[in-house]
Amino acid sequence: MKPFTSSTYIFKCLALLTAAMLSGCEGIFNGVYDEPQSETRSTTDGHLYINASGWLEWHYIDLKAVAERVSAYPDFDTSSLWQTIEIPTIETLEESAEKNNEKAGIYFYWYDVFGNGISKQEYMGFTPTKSQPEPEYWTFAVHRNNVRTNGCMVAETDFTSLSQLPEDSDWVSALVFTPDEWNQTDVWTVQDRMLNGIIGSQGIYINRVLSGWLKMVIPPMPPVFEINSHVFILKLPDGTFAALQLEDYMNSSGSKCCLSINYKYPL
């Protein structure tokens, strides 16, 4: 048996204290980084489901392909057409893709999560990566509470149900549509320094209007999620329109960012 010493006692106390602190912090951050659950859900025409709780994936779907499959097979599982593609996080030695000073990579920011909230932030560094891979055909993609589109523009309506939409689509011409915009603070991807308030976000174009259907509010801690149940209209590059509504953002086990989406395409 090893002799008991004061240094041994101090070391054990520090180890226990560190474990307690980390456990407490993880509890505080519950809801920020829910572990992805394996639950899947079969959906029919007019409905979609995707577990988008993971930090390292974008989930893409092509509404045109969904409409074609449903037209041919009325009982087709619409959610089976999601394509999941990982976010590049490994530093590349190649010249990072750049457009208007917008470089592909991970942007590290410090967020005042225990003070004024995530609206107060400070740039901490940048890691260049390869650009985000995409399918050949897709309409929109989701990553937790973030949404991006494939050249679409989005408008929010006052409707709270797809059944409220007028029969014709002439009314959509009066809506104000917004394209995707560059963002390097919201697509949280790297969490290894989260306990210090430092989070790595992917630099990428997202649609702020459509991303507004699910908002993460910090403070308080754990965070609060606010759902916006209004119907959003997508204007596709070919001039057709789609309607989307976020019905729920939790699965049966309570994991956040598991999205149940009502859709209509084409209008």
C-alpha positions as CSV (number, residue, x, y, z in Angstrom):
1,M,0.0,0.0,0.0
2,K,1.3,3.4,-1.0
3,P,1.9,5.8,2.0
4,F,-0.7,8.5,2.3
5,T,0.7,12.0,1.8
6,S,-0.8,15.5,1.8
7,S,0.0,15.9,-1.9
8,T,-2.0,12.7,-2.6
9,Y,-4.9,14.1,-0.7
10,I,-4.8,17.5,-2.5
11,F,-4.5,15.8,-5.9
12,K,-7.6,13.6,-5.2
13,C,-9.5,16.6,-4.0
14,L,-8.6,18.6,-7.1
15,A,-9.7,15.6,-9.3
16,L,-13.0,15.4,-7.6
17,L,-13.6,19.1,-7.8
18,T,-12.8,19.2,-11.5
19,A,-15.1,16.3,-12.2
20,A,-17.9,18.0,-10.3
21,M,-17.3,21.3,-12.1
22,L,-17.4,19.7,-15.5
23,S,-20.5,17.7,-14.6
24,G,-22.2,20.9,-13.5
25,C,-21.2,22.8,-16.6
26,E,-22.5,20.0,-18.8
27,G,-25.8,20.2,-17.0
28,I,-25.9,23.9,-17.5
29,F,-25.3,23.4,-21.2
30,N,-28.0,20.7,-21.6
31,G,-30.1,21.6,-24.6
32,V,-27.2,23.4,-26.3
33,Y,-25.6,20.2,-27.4
34,D,-28.1,17.4,-27.0
35,E,-26.6,14.1,-28.1
36,P,-28.2,13.0,-31.4
37,Q,-30.9,10.3,-30.9
38,S,-31.4,7.4,-33.3
39,E,-35.1,8.0,-33.6
40,T,-36.5,8.0,-37.2
41,R,-40.0,8.8,-38.3
42,S,-41.9,7.8,-41.4
43,T,-43.8,10.7,-42.9
44,T,-46.4,11.1,-45.7
45,D,-47.2,13.8,-48.2
46,G,-47.3,17.3,-46.6
47,H,-45.0,16.3,-43.7
48,L,-41.2,15.9,-43.1
49,Y,-39.1,14.9,-40.1
50,I,-35.4,15.2,-39.6
51,N,-33.2,14.7,-36.5
52,A,-31.0,17.8,-37.0
53,S,-29.6,17.9,-33.4
54,G,-26.1,17.0,-34.4
55,W,-23.5,19.7,-34.7
56,L,-21.5,18.3,-37.5
57,E,-24.1,17.7,-40.3
58,W,-26.2,19.6,-42.8
59,H,-29.3,17.7,-43.9
60,Y,-30.5,18.5,-47.5
61,I,-33.8,17.8,-49.2
62,D,-35.1,18.3,-52.7
63,L,-38.8,19.3,-52.7
64,K,-39.1,18.6,-56.4
65,A,-37.9,15.0,-55.9
66,V,-40.3,14.7,-53.0
67,A,-43.2,15.9,-55.0
68,E,-42.4,13.5,-57.9
69,R,-42.1,10.5,-55.6
70,V,-45.4,11.3,-53.8
71,S,-47.2,11.8,-57.2
72,A,-46.1,8.3,-58.3
73,Y,-46.4,6.6,-54.9
74,P,-49.0,8.3,-52.6
75,D,-47.7,6.5,-49.5
76,F,-44.1,7.3,-50.1
77,D,-42.0,8.1,-47.0
78,T,-41.1,11.7,-47.7
79,S,-38.4,11.8,-45.0
80,S,-36.4,9.1,-46.7
81,L,-35.1,11.7,-49.2
82,W,-33.0,13.7,-46.7
83,Q,-29.3,13.6,-47.5
84,T,-26.9,14.1,-44.6
85,I,-23.4,15.6,-45.4
86,E,-20.8,16.3,-42.8
87,I,-19.4,19.8,-42.2
88,P,-15.6,20.1,-43.0
89,T,-13.7,20.8,-39.8
90,I,-10.2,19.6,-40.6
91,E,-7.7,22.5,-41.4
92,T,-6.7,22.6,-45.0
93,L,-3.3,23.6,-46.3
94,E,-4.9,24.7,-49.6
95,E,-6.0,28.2,-50.2
96,S,-9.4,28.5,-48.6
97,A,-12.3,29.2,-50.9
98,E,-13.0,32.9,-50.8
99,K,-15.7,35.2,-52.1
100,N,-16.0,38.8,-51.1
101,N,-13.7,38.2,-48.1
102,E,-15.9,35.2,-47.1
103,K,-13.6,32.2,-46.5
104,A,-14.7,28.7,-46.0
105,G,-13.7,27.5,-42.5
106,I,-14.4,27.5,-38.8
107,Y,-14.7,30.9,-37.1
108,F,-14.1,30.9,-33.3
109,Y,-15.9,33.3,-31.2
110,W,-16.2,33.9,-27.4
111,Y,-19.8,34.2,-26.4
112,D,-20.9,35.8,-23.1
113,V,-23.2,32.8,-22.2
114,F,-23.0,33.5,-18.5
115,G,-23.5,37.2,-18.8
116,N,-25.3,39.3,-21.4
117,G,-25.9,36.3,-23.7
118,I,-24.8,35.1,-27.1
119,S,-25.5,38.5,-28.7
120,K,-22.2,39.7,-27.0
121,Q,-19.4,38.0,-28.8
122,E,-15.7,38.5,-29.5
123,Y,-13.7,37.0,-32.5
124,M,-11.0,34.6,-31.3
125,G,-9.6,33.0,-34.5
126,F,-10.1,31.1,-37.8
127,T,-9.3,27.7,-39.2
128,P,-9.6,27.3,-43.0
129,T,-11.4,24.2,-44.2
130,K,-12.7,22.9,-47.4
131,S,-16.0,24.3,-48.6
132,Q,-19.3,22.6,-47.6
133,P,-20.2,19.7,-49.9
134,E,-23.7,19.7,-51.4
135,P,-25.9,17.3,-53.3
136,E,-26.4,18.0,-57.0
137,Y,-30.1,18.8,-56.4
138,W,-31.6,20.3,-53.2
139,T,-34.0,23.0,-52.1
140,F,-33.1,23.7,-48.5
141,A,-31.0,22.3,-45.7
142,V,-31.1,22.3,-41.9
143,H,-28.5,22.2,-39.2
144,R,-30.0,22.4,-35.7
145,N,-31.8,25.8,-35.7
146,N,-30.1,27.0,-38.9
147,V,-31.5,26.8,-42.4
148,R,-29.9,27.5,-45.8
149,T,-31.4,27.3,-49.3
150,N,-30.2,26.5,-52.8
151,G,-30.6,29.9,-54.4
152,C,-34.1,30.4,-52.9
153,M,-35.5,33.5,-51.3
154,V,-37.8,33.4,-48.3
155,A,-40.7,35.4,-46.9
156,E,-42.5,35.1,-43.6
157,T,-46.4,35.2,-43.6
158,D,-49.0,35.8,-40.9
159,F,-50.5,32.4,-41.6
160,T,-50.2,29.8,-38.8
161,S,-51.5,26.9,-40.8
162,L,-51.0,25.7,-44.4
163,S,-54.8,25.3,-44.6
164,Q,-55.1,29.1,-44.4
165,L,-53.2,29.7,-47.6
166,P,-55.3,31.1,-50.4
167,E,-56.2,28.8,-53.3
168,D,-54.3,30.8,-55.9
169,S,-50.7,31.9,-55.6
170,D,-51.1,35.5,-56.8
171,W,-50.9,36.8,-53.3
172,V,-47.2,35.8,-52.9
173,S,-46.1,38.6,-55.3
174,A,-46.8,41.1,-52.5
175,L,-44.4,39.4,-50.1
176,V,-40.9,40.7,-49.3
177,F,-38.4,37.9,-50.0
178,T,-34.9,37.7,-48.5
179,P,-32.0,35.7,-50.0
180,D,-29.4,33.8,-48.0
181,E,-26.7,35.9,-46.3
182,W,-23.1,35.1,-45.2
183,N,-22.9,34.1,-41.5
184,Q,-19.9,33.1,-39.3
185,T,-21.4,33.1,-35.8
186,D,-24.6,31.0,-35.8
187,V,-23.8,27.6,-37.3
188,W,-22.2,26.2,-34.1
189,T,-20.0,23.3,-35.1
190,V,-16.9,22.9,-32.8
191,Q,-17.6,22.6,-29.1
192,D,-14.4,21.4,-27.5
193,R,-13.9,24.8,-25.8
194,M,-17.5,25.5,-25.0
195,L,-16.9,25.4,-21.2
196,N,-14.7,28.5,-21.8
197,G,-17.5,30.2,-23.8
198,I,-15.5,29.7,-27.1
199,I,-17.4,28.0,-29.9
200,G,-16.4,27.3,-33.5
201,S,-19.0,28.3,-36.1
202,Q,-19.0,27.3,-39.8
203,G,-18.7,30.3,-42.2
204,I,-21.5,29.7,-44.7
205,Y,-24.6,31.3,-46.3
206,I,-27.8,30.8,-44.3
207,N,-31.3,32.3,-44.6
208,R,-31.9,34.4,-41.6
209,V,-35.7,34.6,-42.3
210,L,-36.3,30.9,-42.4
211,S,-33.8,30.3,-39.6
212,G,-36.1,32.4,-37.5
213,W,-38.6,29.5,-37.2
214,L,-36.5,28.3,-34.3
215,K,-34.6,30.6,-32.0
216,M,-32.2,29.6,-29.2
217,V,-32.2,32.1,-26.4
218,I,-29.2,32.5,-24.0
219,P,-29.5,33.6,-21.2
220,P,-31.0,31.8,-19.4
221,M,-28.9,28.7,-19.0
222,P,-29.9,26.0,-19.9
223,P,-31.1,27.8,-23.1
224,V,-34.7,28.3,-24.1
225,F,-35.9,27.5,-27.6
226,E,-38.6,29.7,-29.1
227,I,-40.6,28.3,-32.0
228,N,-42.1,30.5,-34.7
229,S,-45.1,28.7,-36.1
230,H,-45.8,31.1,-39.0
231,V,-45.9,29.7,-42.5
232,F,-42.8,30.7,-44.6
233,I,-42.8,30.9,-48.4
234,L,-39.8,29.8,-50.5
235,K,-39.4,31.3,-54.0
236,L,-37.3,28.8,-55.9
237,P,-34.9,29.9,-58.7
238,D,-37.3,28.5,-61.3
239,G,-40.1,30.8,-60.1
240,T,-42.1,28.1,-58.3
241,F,-43.1,28.5,-54.7
242,A,-43.2,26.2,-51.6
243,A,-44.7,26.7,-48.2
244,L,-42.9,25.5,-45.0
245,Q,-44.0,25.5,-41.4
246,L,-42.1,24.2,-38.3
247,E,-44.6,22.2,-36.3
248,D,-42.3,20.9,-33.6
249,Y,-38.6,20.9,-32.7
250,M,-38.4,18.0,-30.2
251,N,-38.6,14.2,-30.6
252,S,-40.3,11.8,-28.2
253,S,-37.3,11.7,-25.9
254,G,-37.2,15.5,-25.6
255,S,-34.1,16.1,-27.7
256,K,-34.1,19.6,-29.3
257,C,-33.7,20.4,-33.0
258,C,-35.5,17.3,-34.1
259,L,-37.7,19.0,-36.7
260,S,-41.3,18.2,-37.7
261,I,-42.0,20.2,-40.8
262,N,-45.3,20.8,-42.7
263,Y,-44.8,21.6,-46.4
264,K,-46.7,22.2,-49.6
265,Y,-45.0,22.1,-53.0
266,P,-45.8,23.4,-55.5
267,L,-48.2,26.1,-54.4
